[in-house]
Amino acid sequence: MIAYALIFAFACYCAALLFNLYRVVKAPGVTDRVLALDTMAINAIALIVLFGIYEGTALFFEASILYAMTGFVATVAFAKFILRGDIIE
């Protein structure tokens, strides 16, 4: 039964990634694109965790934590770039 739930979750998160990719391409402003990229990072983290559950190994959970930290730093850098126009002062 868990296998069917994992397949359904994979499909949902893949669809969410596609919708976010559309939003990155067709968004009216830069802030919408940054928000869509941040949401894509969160969906990618969820896919990594789901794949870790599917494989039954803890290695993917550690990878998802590293990706979460990298995604957070990237979101902060994008936000700083939008506010100030420069990342490094």
N, C-alpha and C positions, 0 to 999 in steps of 0.2 A: 504494500500500500504506500510505503514511503517513496518508492521509486516513481509512482505516478504523481505524487505531490512534488517531487523534485523536478520532473519533466515539465509540469505545469508552471512551476516557479521559474525554471530556465526560460520557458517561452514568454512569460510575462515580463521578465527583466530584459530579455532581448528586444521585445517590442518597445519597452520603455526607452532602451538605448536608441532605437531607430527614431522614435518620436523626438527624443532630445537632440539627435543629430540633425533632424529636420529643423528644429528650433534654432540650432547654432547657425545653420545656413540661412534661414529665412527670417531671423529676428529683426525687428525694427531698430534696435539700439544695441550699444555695446554692453550695457548692463544686463540685458536679456540674454545675450550670448554667454556672458560670464556665468550667469546663474544656470544656464543650460549645461555648460561645461562642468560646473560643480555637481550638478545632478547626475551627469554622466559618470563622474568619478564615484559617486555614491552607488550608482547601479553596478558599476564594474566591481566595486568592493563586494557587493551582495553576490554577484556572479562567482567571484573567487571563493567566497565562503560556501556557496552552494556546491561548487565543484569539490571543495574540501570535504563536505558532508558526503557527497556522492562517492568519492574515492576512499573515504575513511581514514584520512591522514591529517595530522596537525600542521604539516608544512604549509598548506594553503592558508591557514588561519594566520600564521606569522607573516606570510606574504601580504595578506589583506591589511594587516596592521601597518606594515611599511608603506603600502600604497595609500592608506588613509592619511598617514603623516605627510607624505609627499603631496597628496591632493589638497590638504589643508594649507600647506605653504604656498602652493600654486594659486589657490583662491585668494589668499591674503595678498600675494604679489599682484594679481590682477586688480584687486580692489584698490590697492595703493596706486597702481598705474592709472586707474580711472580718476581717482581723486586728485593726484598731483601731476600726472604726466611723466613721472620719473620714478623708477623703483629704487635706485641707489642714489642717495643724496650726497 
